[in-house]
Amino acid sequence: MSPGGGCPWTSRRGWRRPSRPTATATGGPIRPSRARGRAAQRAAAVRGVSGTRERRPGGRCGGASGRARDLVQAKSPMCGIAGIVSDRPMDLQDGILQEVSRRLLHRGPDDQGALRYRRGALWKGRGLGEGPFEVFLLHHRLSIIDLAETGWQPMSTPDDRYHIVFNGEIYNYVELRRELERAGFRFVSTSDTEVLLAACRHWRDRVFERLTGMYAFVLLDTVERSLLLARDPFGIKPLYFARVPLGFAFASEIPPLLALPGLRRRVCPERLYTYLRYGHTDYGDATLYDGIRQLPAACVLRLSLDAPHEAAISRYWRPSLRGVSRLEPREAAERFRDLFLDSVRIHMRSDVPVGSALSGGLDSSAVVMSMRRLGGSSLRIRAFSYIADDPRYDEERWVDCVVRDSGAVVHKLRIRPEEVRDDLDRLIRAQAEPFVSTSMYAQYRVFQLARACGIKVMLDGQGADEVLCGYPQHLAARLAGLVFRGRALELLAYLQSVHRLRGSWDILWKSGQFLIPPAFQGPFRRAIGEPLEPDWMDGAWFRARGVAPAPLRAYHARDPLRHEMASALVETTLPMLLRFEDRNSMTHSIESRVPFLTTRLVEFLLGLPDDYLIGRDGTTKLIFRRAMRGILPRPIAERKDKIGFATPQARWLRHLLSRVRDQVRDLLPCFREVPLRALLRDEAALDRHSLVLWRILNAHLWARAFNVSFN
């Protein structure tokens, strides 16, 4: 129906006039959807877009007893959200909204809800509704608990002022609920969505400093006629947006946005250059699709319904680099242990069995052993492990060590090269943007195995390397810090220790990005003969599109280790790893939780002296190793090597590159044909250049899968 035409809204089936909202109203119960309470809406929305009858609440999918029962109290679903805001009442063809919904279905296959709003009228139900709207909100639900009526979304306040769609988990919702009840709020459910909605109403802009969790949510205020989009401090849960001819659109993933009319599938040259040259994605708010952006972590976006093409983004939290803790090493280790165990405890809140991705490394092993410590002997832990068939990457003995000490039930996964070939297109479509290596396929398969075993919630160690200084660049930053502080004797001892480490020359080279000021880094790289880009990249193609070659990171910081930690958290490493994990888990309808990423834990670690994090002998994650004494098996705590889901990528590539070797002329226009042909045919280069070859292959297959234009 055209805007403004046809029947008045209040006579359209399911539409109603909202209650009279008041700007000063507080307290009272938060009302979930009325969809199931009204016969007309039940009749209108008995089927979702998939054509299957709605699923009724069923029995619990497992449980716990004794000490473990205290850990399983979360009442939140994971989900996918999407929406559209128009500056005038409009309607969309049913097929468009159905396609948007279909592309979110894997994130929430258990239930669906939608809301249509315009000034003076409101519709909510389990279908997609009909009739012109200014705001359309969509929610797909993955049930982590029983499908209770009271947890249904979109959720509203009693006066119809606020409406929310929420993806994620508020881990401290129990504590927040008690505080809100003391302030006069009453609750009708055990849902953390209801608590979040009340918290937003009560604390408004100060709400974010009180939340512990992973979340992306959208809040509609019908009094101020505004929309707020928010994302958790680390960007664990995704949220994308785009300006389209019909207004402003957002979604949990990129493919639903691509279903909207008028959005061109055109590559972003800057992001493509960063990916091909350095192997990084999710750097900043841009994506590889021109015109589609992601809301950065720890940010909110506000827009007015009367001017949806104008949006303001602000940051509510950033990693603090102030001061250094004066705690003694023993006290610091005890404090870290308390913070970490508390984080694992609240991340274990669930009414379904909780599993864990176990690589056998320090981080995932600590998660599993902490689950055992907190849950007691009655807690059944199921671990899922990828076992490489290459002895260089095989961590099975470490996995077995953790399983033996924790009593976990382990499910092991081995992968054949032909499986990678057969699944690659599905993985590329699941990610929707290129990714860094075939390790993402191992992770994809681990989540697939967990879902086949009936697991809906997984804990893992993502984020630990960033906050505990587990990467070579942290060792380089520590070295640069000793230079800046003039600690000559300590520097000499540290250099001797680093020299004995694997990849020592790379560590020394990386330290140059901290020691050489940015203005001199370009001339320095040219002086040593480093090219602007490899010969297989067409630099002229990028420069014609305004891309200026520059190193990914270039700083001259007096506190390089802390700056590198903060950079890895919000810019370089963590954002892309969290994106990979979210898509791989949600593709299989699994909620993945990361207990290393809470603001309390991160702020504490950022305030520690350098030698609490990296020892004078180059031992990484030093405070973590000390804190986990008595919890981790000793052989794990003393591991110095780092593997982490590494795959025999070169061998897998031999099975994959045949797809492009004979199509070099048809590859992307940003490649140079002759050097690329030579690189692809050089079998000896597979081991040496496997990461580069993977990026070439991945970029080509991604562009073809999503029909991305390079013009």
N, C-alpha and C positions, 0 to 999 in steps of 0.2 A: 504494500500500500504506500502511496506517496505521502510525504510529510503533510500532516494537517488534514488529510482527506478522510472520508468515510465516517464511521460511527464515532461518537465521542468516546474517549478512552474509558471513562467510568462504566460504560455499558459493554465494553469488550470483555469476553469471558476471562475471569481471573484478575483483571485489573481492578485496582481500588485506589481510593484517595488515602494517602498516608495520614497517620495521626498528626495532630498539630505539634510539631517539634518546638521545643523551647531551648534557647541558648544557655539557660542556667540550670537545666535539669541535671541532676546527678542521682546516683543510687538507683535502687530498684532492680528487679531481675532483668537480665539481658535475655531478650527473646530470640530463640531460634526461629527458623522459617515457619510460616504458617501453612506451608504447602500441604503437609499431611493432615492439617486440621480442617481443611475446607474441601467439601466434596467436589466442588467444581474444579479446583486445581488438581485434586487427585485424578479426576477423569481426564483432565487435559494433559497430564504429565505422567501417565502410567507407563509410557515407553520413552526411552532415551533415544539419542540419535543412532545408536547401533542397531535399533530395532529389536533388542532383547528386552524382555520384561524386567522391571526393576527387581533387584535382589533384596530380600527381607533380611533383617538381622538374624544371624545364626548363632550357634554356640561358640564358646571360646575355643581358640585354636591353640590349645596347650595352656600350661600354667606353671605355678611354682608353689612351694610350700615352705613352712618354717621361716628361717631367716631370709630366704630369697624372696618371700612374698612382699616384704617391705620395699623391694626394689622395683616392683612391677605395678606402678600406679599411674602411668601416663595415660591420658585420655585424648590423644590427638591423632588424626589421620594425616598421612602424607598425601600430597595431591599435586595437581597442576592447575594454574589459574590463567585466565586471559580476559581481555576486555577491550572495549572501544568507547571513546568519548567523541561526540560530534558537537559542533557549535550550533547546530540546529536539529530539531527532531528529524530523524531519518529512519528508514527501514532497510534491511538488507535482504537479498534473496535468501530463502531458506537454505539453499545449497551451500552458500558461502559460510554461514555460521555452523552448519553441519560439518563442513570440512575442517574448520578451525577446531571444533570439538573432537572430531575423529583424530586429529594429529596430537591431541593431548591425552587420548584415552589410556595409553600405557602408563601414564603417571597416576591415574586414578580409575582403575577399571571397576571399582565396586559401587560407585554412586556418582550422581551428577546433579548439580543445581545451577540455576541461572537467575539473574535479576535484570529487569528493564526499568529504567527510570526516566521520567521527564518531569518538568515542573508541574506539581499537582497530581501526579499519578505514578503508580508503582505496581509492578508485577513480579512475583517470585514463584518458582516451581521447579519440578524435576525435568521438564522439557526445556526447550529453548525459547518458548513463548512466541508471541507475534505482536505486531504493532510498532509504530515509530518510537524511537528512544533517543535520549541524549546520552545516556550511559547504559552500557551493556556489560554485565559482569558474569563470568563463567567460572565454575569450580568443578573439578573432577577429583574424586576421593578414592584413596587407597586406605582401606580400613586396617589400622594397627590394633584396634579393639573392636568389640561388637559394634555394628552399625546402629548406634542409638539415634533416636529422633533429635535429641537435644544437641547433638554435635553437627547437625546439618548446616551446610553453607550454600549461599551467602547468609550470614547471621546479622541480625539487626538489634538495635536497642528498642526498648518498649515504645518510645515516642517517635520511632522511624527517622530519627535524625541521622544516626550512623549506621552504615552497612559495610561489612568486611568480607573479603575473600583472602584466605590465608593458606600458605604452603609452608610447612615446617613443624617445628616443635619448640615450645617454651618449656625448658627443663625445670625452671624454678617456679612453675605456675602454682604449685601447692603453697609455697611461701608467699607469693604475691596475692593469692586468693585470701589468705588469712589477713593480710594487711588491708586489702580492699574491704573485707567484711567488717573490720574494725572501723573503717571509714563510712560504713552505712550501706554498702552494696550487698544485695542478696543474689544468690545464684541458683539456677534451676537445673544445672547439669554438672558433670565432672570434666567438661571439655576445657582444654587450655585456650581454645578459640574464644570462649566466653570470657575467660579471665583477661585475655589480650584486649578484647573489645572494651571491657570495663577499664582496664589500665590506660588505654589510649584516651578514653573519655576523662578519666580522673587526673592523670598526670600530663596529658597533652604532649608538648614537645620534650618534656623531661622523661618520658616513658622509656626511652632507649637505654638510659643509664641503669635502669632496673631490670632489664631483660637479660636472661641467660638462655641462649638457644640458637637455633639456626632457623631463619625465617625469611620469607619474602611475602609481604602482604600489601593489600590495596584497601584504603579506607575512604569511603564516600561520605561526605558531610552535606546533607541536603539543606541545612540552614545557611552555611557559608557558601554553598554551591561550589565545593572544591573537592579535589581528589588528591590523595596522598599515596605515593608508592614508597615502600621502605624495604631495605635489605639488611641482613645481619652484619655484624662488624667485620666478618672475614669473607663474606660472599659465598657461604656454604650453599645456600639456596639461590637459584638463578632468577633473574628478572630482566627481560629485554623489552625495548620499546622502539617505536618508529612513528614518524609523522607521515601520514598517508593522506591521499586526497579527501577521504571521508572524515579526517580528524586526527586523533591520537590513539594509538593502539599499543597494547602491552601483552606479554605472554611469558610463561615459564621457560619456553624454548623458542628457537627461531622458526621452525617449520610452520607453526600456526600463523605467524605473521606473514609468511610467504604465501599463505592462502588468500590474503586480502587483495582486492583489486587495486591496481595503480602502484603497487610496490615493485620497483624494478629489481631484478636479480643481477646486480652489477657488483663486480669485485671492488674492494677497497684497496688501492695500490699500496698504500703505506703499510697496512697490516699484512698484505701478501709479501712485501719485501722483508718485513721483520721475520715472518715465518720461514721463508726460503733461505734467508741469509743467516739467521741465528737460531732457528728452530723454536721460536717463541710465539705463542698465541695469547689471547686474552690480556694483552699489554695495553693498559688504559681502558677507556670505555668503548672504543670502536671495536667492531667485529670485522670479519673478512667480507661481510656484505655491506656495500656502501648504503648508508641511510638507516641501518639497523644498529642500535647501540645497546649496551648493557648498563643497567644502573650499577655504578661502582659499589663495592662493599662499604658498609658504614655510612651510606648516603640515603637521603630522602629526596624525592622529587615531588614538587607541589605544582598543581595547575588549577586554574579556574575553569568551571564548566562554561563560562561565557567567553573564554579565550583559550581553548584547548591547544592551540598551536604555540602558545607561549608557556614554557615550563621553566621552573627554577630548581636547580639541584644544590643541595647543601650537605655538608659532612657533619655528622654528629659525634664521631669518634675517630681518632687516629692514634697509632702507636706512640706512646710517650717515650721520649729520649731524655727525660729529666733525671739528673742525679744518679748516683750509684749507691746501692745498698751497703750498709755497714754491718750486716749480719756476718757472724763467723761461718766458715764453711759447713760445720756440723749443723748449725741452726738453719742455714739456708737449705741444706738437703732435707731436713725435717719439715720445713715449711713447704718446700716443693712437693714432698710426698703427701702431705695433708691436702694440698690443693689438687693434686692429680687424682688421688683416690676419691676425693669428693666429686670431682668432675666425672670420673667413671661411674660413680654411684648414681648420679642423676641421669647420666646418659643410658643407664640400664633400665630406667623406668619404662615398662612396656607390659601389655597384657598378652603378648604373644611371645613365643620362644625367641631369644636373642642369640644370634650367631656372631662369628668374628672371622675376618680375613686374616689369616696367619701366614706370614712369609718366613718366619723363623728369625727375622731381624730383631733388633733391640726394641723397636717401637711397638710392633704388633704383638710381640711376645709379652711386653709389659701390660698391654691391654688385657690379654687373656689371663695372665697371672693375677692381675688386679680384680678381674671379674670373679675368679675363684676365691680370692681373699675376702671379697665383699659379700659374695653370695653364699659362702659356706658349702658344705659337702652336698647339700640337697640340690644346688643349682646345676642343671644340665647344660654344659657348654658345648656347642657344636662349632668346630673350626673348619675353615675351607682354605686349602692350600694348593697353589700351583707349583708343580715339581718339574723343573726343566730337565730335558734329556741330554743336556750338554754339561759335562762335569764342571766346567768353569762357572756355571750359574746354578748348580744344583744345591739347594739348601735343605734337602730332606732330613739330614741328620739333625739340623737345628730345630726343624719342625717337630721331629720325634722327641727331642729333648723337652720341649715345652709341653707336648701332649702327655708325656710320661709324668711330669711334675704337676700338671694341672688337672689331669684326669679327663680332659676334654675328649669328645668324640671327633675324630678328624676325618674329613672327606678330601681325598687327594685327586688332583687333576693333572693329567699329562696331555700334551697337545701334539698332534702330528701336523707337518707342514701343509698337507692337503686340506686340513680343516681350516687353516688360516685363509687359504685361497677360496674355499667355499663360503666362508662367513664374512669376507672382507667388505663386500658391498653393504651388508646389513650393518656392520659396525660403522662404516662411513656415514650411512643414513642416520644411525642413532646419534652420532656425535654432531652432525650437521655443520661442523667446521673441521679443518685439518687438525691432526694431532701429531705428537712429536716422535713416536716410535711404536713398534709392535708390542711393547709392554702393555699398551692399552688393550690389546686383544686378550692377553692373559687375564687382566682384571675383568674384562667383559665376560669371559668364560667362568671365572670364579663366581661372579654374581649369578650367572645363569645356573650353575650347579647348585648354589644355595637356594635359589627359588624352586628348583626341581625337588629339593629336599624339604620344601614347605616353610622356609625361613623368609620372614618379611622385614626383619630388623637386623642390621649388621653393625658392629663396631670395628674400627680399624685405626691405624696409627698415622693417618694423613695429617700433615702439618707439623709433625715432630721435628723433621729435619730443618724446617724453617725457624722454629722457635728455640731449638736446642743446638743450633749451629752444626749440622751434620753434613754440610756440603764442602767441597774443596774451596769454593769462594770464601767460605767463612775462615778457613785456615789462612787464605791469602789476606783477608781483612785483619786477622789477628796479627799477622806479620807486619802489615803496614802500620798498625797501631803501635807496635813496639818501636818502629822507626820514628814515628811522630813524637813519641814520648821520650826518645833518646835513651832507651834502656839497652845499652850496648851489650852488656854481658848476657842478659836474658835473651836478647836477639840472637846472639851467636849460638847459645844452647838450643834455641828454638829452631834455627836454621839447620843445625846438625840433626835434630829429630825429624824435621820435615824432609830432609834429604833421604831419609831411610824409607819414607812412605811411597807407596805406589802413586805415580802421577806427580812426583815432586816438582818436575820442571813446569808442569801446567800450573801448579800452585804459585810458583815464583812468577810466572808470566802474568797470572791474574792479579797479583799484588800491584802490578804496574798501573792498573786502572784506578787505584786509590792513591798511589804515590805521584802520578803525573797529572798535573792540573788539566782540566778539559780542553783549554785552549791549545795545549801542546800535544794532545793525544793524536790528533789527525796528522800533524807533521811527523810525529814519532813513527806512526804506523807506515807512512809513506817512506820514511828514511830507511826502515828495515825491509822495505819491499813488499809489504802486505797489500794486496789489491783491494780496491773498494768493494768489489764483489767477485765471486768466482767466475771463470770464463764461460760457464754454461748459463749464467744469468745475463739477460740483455739489459745492461745498465741504461742504455739509451731509451729503452721502452719505459723504464721507471722514471727517469728524469724528465721525459716528455709529459709525464703525468704529475710532476711536481714533487717527486720523492727525492729527498736529498740524502745521500749515503751518510750514515753516522753510526758509531758504535752503539750497541744497545744500552750500555751503561757507561757513564763517564762522570765520575765524581772525584773530588779532592776533599775528603772529609777528615776532620781532626779526630773523629770518633768512628773510624771506618767499620768496626764490627757491628756496632749498634745500627748504623745506617744500612749496612748490608742486611741485617736481620729485618729491619723495617721494610726495606725494598723488596725482599723476598716475600714478605707477608702480603703486601698490597699491590705490587707491580709485576714482578718478574716470574716467580716460580709458583707460588701457591694459587693464584687465580686460575691458571690453566689446569693445574692438577685437580682442583676442586670441580672444575667444569667436566673434566674427563670422568671423574668418579660419579658425579651426579647423573650424567647421561648413561653411563654403564650400569649403574644401579637401578635407576628409574626405568630404563628400557625393560628391565625384568621385574618391575614393580616391587623394588626393594628400597627401604629407607636405610641409608648409610649414615652412620653417626661418627663424629670425630672428636673424642674427648680431650685431645691436646689443644683444641681451639676454643678457649674461653678467655675473655678479656682479663679476668683476674690472674690467670696463669701466665698469659703473655706479658702483662704489665710487670709482673713479678720478675720474669726472666730478663726482660729488657733492662731492669734496674740492677742486675748483678755485674760484678767486675768481670772483665774478660777471662781471667784465669779460673773463674768458677765454671765457665762454659767450655773453654778449650784449655786443656792442661799445658803446662810448659813443655811437655814432651810431645805435643800435638794430639793428645787424646781428645776426641770430640765428645760432646754430650756428657761432660765430666760430672756435673751436678746430678744428672739423671742416673748415671751409673751408681753414684753414692746413695741416692735416695731409694733406689730399688734393691739395695742389699737386703737379703732376707725374703724378698718377694720374687725376683727373677732367679732362675737357675744360674749358678755361677758361670758355667761355660758361655751362656748368652750374654751376661753382664760384661764379660771380658772380651767379647768379640771386637776385633778392630777392622775387619773387612766390611764392605758394604756392597750388597747385591740388589736386593729389593725388586722382585718381579722382573728381573732381567731375562731376556729371551734370546735364543740363538737367531738373531735378526738376519744376519748375513745368509744363513742357510734357508730361512724362510723366504728371503727376497729372491733367491734363485727360482723359486716356484712362482713368484709374482711378477717379476720384471718382464716375462714373456708377453704380458698383456700390453706393454708399451714399446718394446724394442722395435717392432715393425711398424710403429705408428708415430715415429718421431716428427714427421712433417705435420701431423695432426695434433701435436701437443700444444700446450698453451703458448700464446704469442710472446710471453715474457722470457722464453727460453731461446738460446742460440743453438741452431740445429746441429752444426758440425761438432762443436765440443760436447754437446749433450749425447750425440750418437756415439762418440768415442768413449765417453764415461759409461754409458749403458752397456757397451759391448766388452768392457774391460773386466773380465772375471776376477783378475787379481785385485781389483779395487774394491771388491765387495766388502771384505772385512774392514778395510781402511776407511771407506766412504759409505758405510751402510746407513748412517743417519741421514746423510745428504740424499742418497738414492731413495730412501723412504719418503723424504719430504717431496721430492720430485714426483714420485708415484702417487702419493696421497693427494697432493694438490691437483694433479690431473684427474684422478678418479672422483674427487670431491666436486670439481667444477662440472664434470660430465653428469654426475648423479643429480645435482641441483640446478643444472642448466644455467650456470652463472656466466654472465656476459663479461668479456674483457675489453669491450669497446668503450 
